Amino acid sequence: MEKKFKRTTITSALPYANGPVHIGHLAGVYVPADIYARYLRLKKEEVVFIGGSDEHGVPITIRAKKEGVTPQDIVDRFHTLIKNAFEKFGISFDIYSRTTSQTHRELASEIFRTIYDKGGFIEQSTEQYYDDEAHQFLADRYITGECPHCHSEGAYGDQCEKCGTSLSPTDLINPKSAISGSAPVMKETKHWYLPLDRHEAWLRQWVLEDHKEWRPNVYGQCKSWLDMGLQPRAVSRDLDWGIPVPVEEAEGKVLYVWFDAPIGYISNTKELYPDSWEKWWKDPESRLVHFIGKDNIVFHCIVFPAMLKAEGSYILPDNVPGNEFLNLEGDKISTSRNWAVWLHEYLEDFPGKQDVLRYVLTANAPETKDNDFTWKDFQARNNNELVAIYGNFVNRAMVLATKYFDGKVPVAGELTDYDKETLSAFDGVKSEVERLLDVFKFREAQKEAMNLARIGNKYLADTEPWKLAKTDMERVATILNISLQLAANLAIAFEPFLPFSSQKLRDMLNMKSFDWAQLGQTGLLPAGHLLNKAELLFEKIEDNAIEAQVQKLLDTKKANREANQKAAPVRENIGFDDFLKLDIRVGTVLECQKVPKADKLLQFKIDDGLETRTIVSGIAQYYKPEDLAGKQVCFIANLAPRKLKGILSEGMILSAENNDGTLAVIMPEKTVKPGSEVK
């Protein structure tokens, strides 16, 4: 039996304050969260909707260093930009605060200390990279080097952005500190870890047995993690930007951003309700719902619940309706490549059209799989649905009522079978929209509301009251009464989805008050009710506006291409003796094959003139094994062997990297004896 709750705490993932918000964030998190919060408020349920900026972590320190400002300068700038954009877009947070607030600092420290005092953490000493020149330990993003898979330079210690492979800092070839440029050394450091393995048993029961109703993509990702077995996760790191770890022996260490950020939901609630915040987070009769993107599923379904359970006094999430990703014009949204539609820019380019974007993003919501946003679809949905169906119906009904009945709701006469059939469409709309919203199917719920507009538009087109006005005004009165009642229903049904348009429609209809409970009723506007002046609910978007947006993206793509066409800067000079240390030779490829379960790797057997050696190279995307068998290639013969996918690689095949990232193997122009040295 489904549990009934007294109130609902809604959270939306905290946007990272090192850049603005884009449509991927909106579609995945903020629009669905806002729809749900508005829906519950309309039902007069007790609800709080919490948002805020995530303001700690390494990317912020990197951006600050690049710009020559402080991390606080960075987060102040983007927190303000994001908050203002959300307000203009109508995301109806009850509070939008930040993780640099004093309230957050105190509560995050308190929660850490409570878990610490209960023995909920384990201490481990590990060796990590340390920059002797900068006198600090290096976070993964502060370490760069050569990717062991595609061999591109500039790979980070956590990921190669060229080939997308996840890495550890120790995987990098020739690692360097991004701070000083020097080669880092390994140094011992102590950190605190949340032992997720201790929580695995109850998490398996809680997620896999007690929450089978969660979305398949959410449930499936959690099951995959649990089936792999959970491991301890560091909750502290060596950094000078963040909340200090509140124990005596933790000088120079801060709470890891993944630990501190979700506590922001709680601290922001406390900031909003300093005297009553606990009822939203500790009362078993409160329901907790997290709205997130798929990259945050594990944190909100496994890690954060384990933190709350370890602390001991907090409720756990009842549902986590995580969405997949939204692509842009067939390509993955990328902040680093500026391949995005930024919210603050949209609001400037399309003033007064917040609801158009809300409608399109909900219609294309990536609820269970990735979806795509295109400007042509944006235009088509506005012009063919919002304007031609919803707006057209409302405008016709309003204009005809003004023309024939002095802007008043006419008295309905005897109903025809078609009238009754149209009115019957009202009957189930409330229960159907509720059924869909209650299970977070926002795309289908909005479609149900739009179906009402389709019914109204068809009803007016079929009955043609403008023609009947010549012979049967009583019939016209009935048709327009029904149409205006339907318009009033649309003003309620679309309120969670299109709040600006719903307010505009209510103003036109002169609806002083409205209630979700009234949805589906056919007497919302009494006969004689005075309407206000009719206005266009939506406007057509012309081709030139869309072409300008498409051109902006094309310019971005061109700029990225031109940036990639510039040769990489020449590295620092080395001495001739250093060059002589490299033993570069020509070898003949005896065998070449793909490495199993590694899309980018080829395994070579090379005749090096002395013996046969094995070399693994990340060039499988650019060559088929049969293309290289029998060819001669240049390779570094004296590179220290290292294992790649369990295969000991005894050297490195040399390739030239094109501006577009493709690789070309270096081969001698003429055949030479295997083992010939390159000088």
C-alpha positions in Angstrom: 0.0 0.0 0.0 1.4 3.4 -1.0 2.4 5.5 1.9 0.8 8.9 2.4 3.0 11.8 3.3 2.2 15.2 4.9 4.7 17.2 2.9 7.2 17.0 0.1 10.8 18.2 -0.1 11.9 18.8 -3.7 15.5 19.3 -4.6 17.1 20.0 -7.9 20.8 19.3 -8.6 22.9 22.2 -7.6 24.4 23.8 -10.8 28.2 24.2 -10.7 29.1 27.9 -10.3 31.9 28.0 -12.9 29.7 28.7 -15.9 26.1 29.5 -16.9 23.1 27.1 -17.2 22.2 25.6 -20.6 19.2 23.8 -22.1 20.6 20.4 -21.2 20.4 21.4 -17.5 16.9 22.8 -17.9 15.5 19.7 -19.7 17.2 17.2 -17.4 16.6 18.9 -14.0 15.0 22.3 -13.6 11.9 22.3 -15.8 10.6 18.9 -14.6 11.4 19.9 -11.0 9.5 23.2 -11.4 6.5 21.5 -13.1 6.3 19.1 -10.1 6.6 21.8 -7.5 4.0 24.0 -9.2 1.7 21.0 -9.5 1.9 20.1 -5.8 1.3 23.7 -4.8 -1.8 23.9 -7.1 -3.1 20.9 -5.2 -2.5 22.9 -2.0 0.0 20.3 -0.7 2.7 21.3 1.7 5.9 21.5 -0.4 9.3 23.2 -0.5 11.4 23.5 -3.6 15.1 23.9 -2.9 17.9 25.1 -5.2 21.3 26.6 -5.0 24.8 26.9 -6.5 27.5 24.3 -5.9 30.6 26.5 -5.3 33.5 24.3 -4.2 35.8 22.0 -6.1 38.9 22.0 -8.4 37.3 23.3 -11.6 36.5 26.5 -9.9 40.1 26.9 -8.7 41.4 26.2 -12.2 39.1 28.8 -13.7 40.1 31.3 -11.1 43.8 30.6 -11.7 43.4 31.1 -15.5 41.6 34.4 -15.0 43.9 35.7 -12.3 41.1 36.1 -9.8 40.0 34.4 -6.6 37.7 31.4 -6.5 35.2 33.5 -4.6 35.2 36.0 -7.5 34.3 33.1 -9.9 31.4 31.8 -7.8 30.0 35.2 -7.0 29.8 36.0 -10.7 28.2 32.8 -11.8 25.9 32.4 -8.8 24.4 35.8 -9.6 24.1 35.0 -13.4 22.5 31.6 -12.7 20.1 32.8 -10.1 18.9 35.8 -12.2 18.4 33.5 -15.2 16.3 31.0 -13.2 14.1 33.8 -11.8 13.4 35.2 -15.3 12.7 31.8 -16.6 10.1 31.1 -13.9 11.9 28.3 -12.0 9.9 28.8 -8.8 12.4 27.9 -6.1 11.4 28.7 -2.5 15.0 29.5 -2.0 18.1 29.6 -4.2 21.2 29.9 -2.1 24.8 28.6 -2.2 27.3 26.3 -0.6 29.7 29.2 0.4 27.1 30.4 2.9 27.9 30.4 6.6 24.8 28.2 7.2 26.1 25.6 4.8 29.6 25.7 6.2 28.4 25.1 9.7 25.9 22.3 8.8 28.3 20.4 6.5 30.9 20.5 9.3 28.4 19.3 11.8 27.2 16.4 9.7 30.8 15.3 9.0 31.6 15.5 12.7 28.5 13.5 13.7 29.5 10.7 11.3 33.1 11.0 12.4 32.3 10.7 16.1 30.1 7.6 15.4 33.1 5.9 13.7 31.4 6.2 10.3 34.6 7.0 8.4 37.8 5.1 8.0 41.2 6.8 7.7 43.6 5.7 5.0 47.1 6.9 4.0 47.8 6.7 0.3 50.5 8.1 -2.0 49.4 10.9 -4.3 51.1 13.2 -6.7 52.7 16.3 -5.0 54.1 19.4 -6.6 57.4 20.2 -4.8 57.6 23.6 -6.4 54.0 24.7 -5.6 54.2 22.8 -2.2 50.8 21.2 -2.6 49.1 17.9 -3.4 47.6 17.8 -6.9 44.0 17.1 -7.6 43.4 14.9 -10.7 42.6 17.9 -12.9 45.9 19.6 -11.9 47.9 16.7 -13.5 48.3 16.5 -17.2 50.3 14.2 -19.5 50.1 11.9 -22.4 47.1 9.6 -22.7 48.2 6.0 -22.6 45.4 5.1 -25.0 45.3 7.6 -27.8 48.7 9.2 -26.9 47.4 12.7 -27.1 49.1 15.3 -25.0 47.2 17.3 -22.4 45.1 14.5 -21.0 43.9 15.2 -17.4 44.5 12.9 -14.4 40.9 11.9 -14.5 40.0 11.8 -18.2 41.4 12.2 -21.7 39.2 14.7 -23.4 40.5 13.6 -26.8 39.4 10.0 -26.6 37.0 10.2 -23.6 38.8 7.5 -21.6 38.5 7.7 -17.8 42.0 7.7 -16.2 43.8 7.8 -13.0 46.7 10.2 -12.5 49.2 7.3 -12.4 48.0 6.2 -15.9 49.4 9.3 -17.5 52.7 9.1 -19.5 55.1 11.8 -18.4 52.8 13.5 -16.0 53.2 17.2 -15.2 51.8 19.6 -12.7 49.4 22.0 -14.3 50.4 24.6 -11.6 54.2 24.7 -12.0 54.8 22.5 -15.0 57.3 20.4 -13.1 57.1 16.6 -12.8 55.2 15.7 -9.7 56.4 13.2 -7.1 54.5 10.7 -5.1 54.0 11.6 -1.5 52.0 10.1 1.4 48.8 11.8 2.5 46.0 10.8 4.9 42.3 11.1 4.1 38.9 10.1 5.5 36.7 7.7 3.5 33.1 6.8 3.6 33.1 3.0 3.7 30.3 2.4 1.2 31.0 -1.4 1.3 29.6 -1.3 4.9 26.3 0.1 3.6 26.0 -2.3 0.6 23.6 -4.8 2.2 20.9 -2.3 3.3 21.4 -0.3 0.0 20.7 -3.5 -2.0 17.4 -4.0 -0.1 16.4 -0.4 -0.1 17.1 0.3 -3.8 16.6 -3.1 -5.5 13.7 -4.4 -3.5 11.9 -1.4 -1.9 12.1 1.0 -4.9 11.3 -1.1 -8.0 9.0 1.8 -9.0 12.0 4.0 -9.8 12.6 4.8 -13.5 14.3 1.9 -15.3 17.4 4.1 -16.2 17.8 5.0 -12.5 17.2 1.5 -11.1 19.4 0.0 -13.8 22.4 2.2 -13.0 22.1 1.6 -9.3 21.9 -2.1 -9.8 25.0 -2.1 -12.0 26.9 -0.2 -9.3 25.7 -2.5 -6.5 26.4 -5.6 -8.5 30.1 -4.5 -9.0 30.5 -4.1 -5.3 30.8 -0.8 -3.4 34.2 0.6 -2.4 35.2 3.2 0.2 35.1 6.8 -1.2 37.3 9.7 0.0 35.4 12.5 1.7 38.4 14.8 2.1 41.1 16.1 -0.2 44.2 18.3 -0.1 43.0 21.7 -1.3 42.7 25.3 -0.1 39.2 26.0 -1.5 36.4 24.4 0.4 35.1 23.6 3.9 37.9 22.7 6.2 37.7 19.1 7.6 36.6 19.7 11.2 39.1 17.5 13.0 42.4 18.6 14.6 44.8 16.5 12.4 43.3 17.7 9.1 45.2 20.9 8.4 45.2 21.8 4.7 42.3 19.4 3.9 38.8 20.2 2.9 35.6 18.3 2.5 35.4 16.7 -1.0 32.9 18.6 -3.1 30.8 15.5 -3.6 30.3 15.2 0.1 29.7 18.9 0.8 27.4 19.7 -2.2 24.3 17.6 -1.4 24.3 18.9 2.1 23.5 22.2 0.4 19.9 21.0 0.0 19.6 20.7 3.7 21.5 23.9 4.6 19.5 25.9 2.1 16.3 24.6 3.7 17.7 25.6 7.1 18.5 29.1 5.7 14.9 29.4 4.5 13.2 28.0 7.6 15.8 28.4 10.4 13.3 27.3 13.1 11.4 24.5 11.3 13.8 23.1 8.7 14.1 19.7 10.4 10.5 18.7 9.7 11.4 18.8 6.0 14.4 16.5 6.5 13.9 14.4 9.6 10.1 13.8 9.9 9.2 10.3 8.5 6.0 11.9 7.2 8.0 14.1 4.9 8.7 12.9 1.4 12.1 13.6 -0.3 12.3 13.8 -4.1 15.6 14.5 -6.0 15.5 15.8 -9.6 18.9 15.1 -11.3 20.6 14.2 -14.5 21.9 10.8 -15.2 25.5 11.7 -14.2 24.3 12.3 -10.7 22.2 9.1 -10.2 24.7 7.2 -8.2 25.4 10.1 -5.9 21.8 10.6 -5.0 20.7 7.0 -4.9 23.7 5.4 -3.2 26.3 7.8 -1.9 24.1 10.6 -0.4 21.7 8.1 1.2 24.7 6.3 2.8 25.8 9.6 4.2 22.4 10.4 5.6 22.1 6.8 7.0 25.5 7.1 8.6 24.5 10.4 10.3 21.4 8.7 11.5 18.6 11.3 11.8 17.6 12.1 8.2 15.0 10.7 5.9 16.0 9.0 2.7 14.7 9.9 -0.8 11.4 8.4 -1.8 12.1 8.9 -5.5 14.9 10.1 -7.8 13.4 10.8 -11.2 16.8 11.1 -13.0 16.8 12.1 -16.7 19.1 11.2 -19.5 21.0 13.8 -21.6 19.7 16.3 -24.1 21.8 16.7 -27.2 22.0 19.8 -29.4 21.6 19.5 -33.2 22.7 15.9 -33.1 25.9 16.6 -31.1 26.6 16.3 -27.4 26.3 19.5 -25.5 29.7 20.7 -24.4 30.5 23.7 -22.3 34.2 23.5 -23.1 33.4 23.7 -26.9 30.7 26.3 -26.3 28.3 23.9 -28.0 25.2 24.9 -26.0 22.1 27.1 -25.9 22.7 29.2 -22.7 19.7 30.2 -20.7 20.7 33.8 -20.1 21.4 34.3 -23.9 18.0 32.7 -24.8 16.2 35.1 -22.5 17.9 38.0 -24.3 17.3 36.6 -27.8 13.7 35.6 -27.2 12.2 38.0 -24.7 8.8 37.0 -23.3 9.1 33.5 -24.8 10.0 31.5 -21.6 7.1 29.2 -22.1 8.0 28.3 -25.7 11.3 26.8 -24.4 9.6 25.2 -21.4 7.1 23.6 -23.8 9.7 22.3 -26.3 12.0 21.0 -23.6 9.2 19.2 -21.9 7.9 17.8 -25.2 11.5 16.5 -25.9 12.3 15.6 -22.3 15.0 12.9 -22.1 13.1 11.0 -19.5 14.3 7.4 -20.2 16.8 7.9 -23.1 18.9 10.7 -24.6 16.9 13.1 -26.8 17.8 16.0 -29.2 17.0 19.7 -29.4 17.0 21.4 -32.8 16.1 24.9 -33.6 13.9 23.8 -36.5 11.9 21.6 -34.1 11.7 24.5 -31.7 10.2 26.7 -34.4 7.8 24.0 -35.6 6.4 23.2 -32.2 5.9 26.9 -31.5 4.3 27.7 -34.8 2.4 24.5 -35.4 1.3 23.7 -31.9 1.4 26.7 -29.5 0.3 29.2 -32.1 -1.8 27.2 -34.6 -3.6 25.0 -32.0 -3.6 26.4 -28.5 -3.2 30.1 -29.3 -5.5 30.0 -32.3 -8.3 28.4 -30.3 -8.1 30.9 -27.4 -7.9 33.9 -29.8 -10.9 32.8 -31.8 -13.0 32.2 -28.8 -12.0 35.6 -27.2 -12.4 37.6 -30.4 -15.8 36.1 -31.2 -17.1 36.7 -27.7 -16.1 40.3 -27.9 -17.6 40.7 -31.4 -21.0 39.1 -30.7 -21.5 39.4 -27.0 -19.8 42.6 -25.9 -16.9 40.7 -24.3 -19.2 38.7 -21.9 -19.7 35.0 -21.5 -22.9 34.1 -23.3 -25.7 32.0 -21.9 -25.5 28.4 -23.2 -28.6 27.0 -24.9 -29.7 23.4 -25.6 -26.7 21.1 -26.2 -26.2 19.0 -29.3 -24.6 15.5 -29.2 -21.4 17.1 -30.5 -21.4 19.7 -27.6 -21.9 16.8 -25.1 -19.1 14.9 -26.7 -16.8 17.9 -26.5 -17.7 18.5 -22.9 -17.1 14.8 -22.0 -13.5 15.4 -23.0 -13.2 17.6 -19.8 -14.2 14.7 -17.6 -11.0 12.7 -17.4 -8.4 15.4 -18.0 -7.8 16.1 -14.3 -7.4 12.5 -13.2 -5.2 11.7 -16.3 -2.9 14.7 -15.9 -2.6 13.8 -12.2 -1.9 10.2 -12.9 1.0 11.1 -15.2 2.5 13.8 -13.0 2.4 11.6 -9.9 4.7 9.2 -11.7 6.9 11.9 -13.2 5.8 11.5 -16.8 5.9 15.2 -17.6 6.1 14.8 -21.4 2.9 12.7 -21.5 1.1 15.0 -19.0 1.8 18.1 -21.1 0.6 16.2 -24.2 -2.6 15.5 -22.4 -3.1 19.2 -21.6 -2.4 20.0 -25.3 -5.0 17.5 -26.3 -7.6 19.7 -24.6 -6.5 22.6 -26.8 -6.7 20.3 -29.9 -10.3 19.4 -29.0 -11.2 23.1 -28.6 -9.5 24.1 -31.8 -11.3 21.3 -33.7 -14.6 22.1 -32.0 -14.5 25.7 -33.3 -13.4 24.7 -36.7 -16.2 22.1 -37.0 -19.0 24.3 -35.6 -18.0 27.5 -37.5 -19.8 30.0 -35.2 -18.8 33.0 -37.4 -21.0 31.5 -40.1 -23.9 30.7 -37.8 -23.9 34.3 -36.5 -25.9 35.2 -39.6 -28.8 32.8 -38.7 -28.6 31.3 -35.2 -27.1 33.5 -32.4 -28.4 31.1 -29.7 -26.3 28.4 -31.2 -23.3 30.7 -31.4 -23.8 31.6 -27.7 -23.7 27.9 -26.8 -20.6 27.2 -28.8 -18.7 30.2 -27.4 -19.8 29.4 -23.8 -18.4 25.9 -24.2 -15.2 27.3 -25.9 -14.6 29.8 -23.1 -15.1 27.1 -20.4 -12.5 25.0 -22.2 -10.1 28.0 -22.3 -10.5 28.4 -18.6 -9.7 24.8 -18.1 -6.6 25.2 -20.2 -5.5 28.1 -18.0 -5.4 25.7 -15.1 -4.2 22.5 -16.9 -1.1 24.4 -18.4 -0.2 26.2 -15.2 2.5 23.8 -14.1 4.0 23.7 -17.6 3.5 27.2 -19.1 3.0 29.5 -16.1 3.5 32.8 -18.0 1.0 31.9 -20.7 -1.5 30.6 -18.1 -1.3 33.9 -16.2 -1.8 35.8 -19.4 -4.8 33.6 -20.3 -6.3 34.1 -16.9 -5.9 37.8 -17.2 -7.7 37.8 -20.6 -10.5 35.6 -19.1 -10.6 37.8 -16.0 -10.2 34.8 -13.7 -9.6 36.4 -10.4 -8.9 33.1 -8.7 -8.5 29.5 -9.8 -8.0 26.1 -8.2 -6.6 22.8 -9.4 -9.7 21.1 -8.0 -11.8 23.1 -10.6 -10.0 21.4 -13.5 -12.5 19.5 -15.7 -15.5 21.6 -14.6 -17.7 23.1 -17.3 -19.0 26.2 -15.4 -15.8 28.0 -14.4 -17.0 31.2 -16.1 -20.6 32.1 -15.3 -22.9 33.6 -17.9 -22.5 37.4 -18.1 -18.9 37.2 -16.8 -17.0 40.1 -18.3 -13.8 39.2 -20.2 -10.8 41.4 -20.7 -9.2 42.4 -24.0 -8.1 39.6 -26.2 -4.4 39.4 -27.0 -2.3 36.8 -28.9 -1.2 34.1 -26.4 1.7 33.1 -28.6 3.5 34.6 -31.6 4.8 33.0 -34.7 8.6 32.7 -34.8 10.0 33.7 -38.1 12.7 32.0 -40.1 15.3 34.8 -39.6 15.2 34.3 -35.8 15.9 30.6 -36.2 18.6 31.2 -38.9 20.4 33.5 -36.5 20.5 30.8 -33.8 21.7 28.2 -36.3 24.3 30.6 -37.6 25.5 31.2 -34.0 26.1 27.4 -33.7 27.8 27.2 -37.1 30.1 30.0 -36.0 30.9 28.1 -32.8 31.7 25.0 -34.8 33.9 27.0 -37.2 35.7 28.6 -34.3 36.4 25.2 -32.7 37.6 23.9 -36.0 40.0 26.9 -36.5 41.2 26.5 -33.0 42.0 22.9 -33.7 43.8 23.8 -36.9 46.5 25.8 -35.0 49.5 23.7 -34.3 50.2 22.8 -30.7 52.8 25.2 -29.2 56.4 24.0 -29.3 57.5 22.4 -26.0 60.3 23.7 -23.9 63.8 23.2 -25.3 65.8 20.1 -24.4 69.5 19.4 -24.6 71.0 17.3 -27.4 72.0 14.7 -24.8 68.4 14.4 -23.8 67.5 13.7 -27.4 70.2 11.0 -27.7 68.6 9.2 -24.8 65.7 8.3 -27.1 66.3 5.1 -29.1 64.0 5.5 -32.1 64.0 2.6 -34.6 62.2 1.1 -37.5 60.5 -2.2 -37.1 58.5 -4.5 -39.4 55.0 -5.4 -38.3 54.8 -9.2 -38.3 51.3 -9.4 -36.8 48.6 -6.9 -35.9 45.3 -7.5 -34.1 42.6 -5.7 -32.1 42.8 -5.9 -28.3 39.6 -7.5 -27.0 37.2 -5.2 -25.2 39.3 -2.1 -26.1 37.9 -0.3 -29.1 41.0 2.0 -29.5 43.9 -0.5 -29.0 45.8 -2.6 -31.5 48.4 -5.2 -30.5 51.6 -5.5 -32.7 54.3 -8.1 -33.0 57.3 -6.1 -34.2 60.6 -7.4 -35.7 63.0 -4.9 -34.2 66.2 -6.5 -35.9 67.2 -8.3 -32.7 64.1 -10.1 -31.5 60.3 -9.9 -31.7 58.6 -7.4 -29.3 55.0 -6.6 -28.4 53.7 -3.0 -28.6 50.2 -1.9 -27.9 49.0 1.4 -29.6 45.8 3.4 -29.4 45.3 3.7 -33.2 42.5 1.2 -33.8 40.1 4.0 -34.8 42.3 5.0 -37.7 43.7 1.7 -39.0 42.5 -1.8 -39.6 45.0 -4.5 -38.5 45.3 -5.8 -42.0 46.3 -2.4 -43.2 49.5 -2.4 -41.1 50.6 -6.1 -41.3 53.8 -6.2 -43.2 54.4 -2.5 -43.0 57.4 -0.8 -41.4 56.8 1.7 -38.6 58.9 3.9 -36.4 58.9 3.2 -32.6 60.6 4.1 -29.4 62.6 1.1 -28.4 63.9 2.1 -25.0 60.6 3.2 -23.4 60.0 1.5 -20.1 57.5 -1.4 -20.6 54.0 -0.9 -19.1 50.8 -2.9 -19.1 47.8 -1.9 -21.1 44.7 -4.0 -20.7 46.8 -6.7 -19.2 49.3 -6.8 -22.2 52.9 -5.8 -21.6 53.7 -3.1 -24.2 57.5 -2.9 -25.0 57.7 0.5 -26.7 55.6 3.1 -28.4 54.7 3.4 -32.1 55.1 6.9 -33.3 52.2 8.7 -34.9 51.5 12.3 -36.1 48.3 13.9 -34.8 46.2 15.9 -37.3 44.4 19.0 -36.3 41.1 17.1 -36.1 42.6 14.6 -33.7 43.1 11.8 -36.2 46.4 9.9 -36.1 48.8 8.9 -38.9 51.5 6.3 -38.2 55.1 7.4 -39.0 56.6 5.1 -41.7 59.9 5.3 -43.6 59.6 6.3 -47.2 61.8 3.3 -48.3 62.2 -0.1 -46.9 65.1 -0.4 -44.5 66.4 -3.3 -42.3 64.5 -3.9 -39.1 66.3 -2.2 -36.2 67.6 0.7 -38.3 67.9 3.7 -36.0 66.2 7.0 -36.7 68.6 9.9 -36.3 
